[in-house]
Amino acid sequence: MAPFTGSLVAFLVALLVGGLAIFISAKLVVGVDDYSHAVITGLLGAVAWALTSWIPLLGPIVALIAWVWVIKWRYPGDWGTAAVIGLVAWLAALGILFVLNSVLGLGVGAFGVPGA
């Protein structure tokens, strides 16, 4: 039971970190101030990525488009706005992970933000 509990805690921490990155980005780009909305967006974006990234040859491109589509669906704005939210979320996730992993030595990831 302990390995499952550890995996569950790691997943939840990574989801909260990914949600924080999306929250920061959405607040900066479109002024939406809702952390729970950002966490759900991260979860849905991760599901969209998982469902599409396996496609041979085009998987990563299709997955990235699917992830940006989830952001477009969940936040106001067009495709360009969603892409900017995604880029800023990715940069925010890198910054958060740098602090958590390099400075604090936690060794966590950011679930819901691809490549972070």
N, C-alpha and C positions, 0 to 999 in steps of 0.2 A: 504493500500500500504506500510506503514512503516514496518509492520512485515515481509513482503516479502523482502524488501530492507535489513533489518537487517539479515535475513537468507542468502541472497545472499552474503552480505559482509562477514559473518561468513564462508560460504563455500569457498569463494575466498581466505580469509586469511588462512584457514586450508589447502587448495590446495597449496598455495605458501609455507607454512611451510613444508608440505610433499615433495614438489618439492625441497626445499632447502636441506632437509635431503638426498634425493636421489642424488642431485647434489654433496654434500660434499662427499658422499660415492663413487660415480662414479669417481670423481676427484682423491680420494685417492687410489682406488683399480685399476682402469683401465686407469686413466689419461684423461678421457673425461671431457672437460670443457665447458658444454653447459647447461645453466640453463633452457631454454625453453624446451629442450629435456627431462630434468629431470621432469619438471612439467607435460608434456604430458605422460611420463612414469608413474608418480603417478596417473594421471587420468585413464589411461588404466588399471593399476594394481588394482585400486579401483573398476572398472567395472568388471574385471575378478573375484575379490573377491566376489562382490555382486552376480554375476551370479552362483557361485559355492558353497558359504558358506551355503546355505539353505539345501543342500543334507543331508538327515538323516544319523546320525552316523558318516559318513566320511567327512562331509562338511568342517570342519576347515582344515583337512589335504589336501583335494582336493583344497580348496581355497588357501592355502599356496603354494602348487605346482603351481597353476595357476598364482599366483602373482610372484613367482620366474621365471616362464616361460616368463612372460611379460618382466622382467628385462633381461633375457637371449636373448630374441628376439630383444630388443632395444639397448643392449650394447655388445661389443665384449667379447668373452670368452665362456667357457663351463658352464655346470650346477653348478660346484663348484664355479666358479667365480661369477656367478649370485647369488648364495646363500650367498657368502661373501658380495657382494654389498648389498643384502637385510639385512643382519645382521648389517653391519656398518650403513646403512640407519636407521634402527630401533634404534640403539644406538644414532645416531646423532639426531633423532627426539626426543628421551627422553631428551637429553641435551638441545635442543632448547626449548622444551615445559617447561622444568624446569625453564629456564630463563624467558620465556614469562609469565608463569603462576604464579610461586612462587615469583620471583623477581619483575616483572613488574605488576603482578596481572591482566593479560588480560583475562584468561580463554578461550584459544583457543585449538583446536586439530590439528592433522596432517593428513589430508585427503590423502590417497594413500599410507600410511605406516601402515600396520595392527598392532593393539595392542599398538599404540602410541597415 
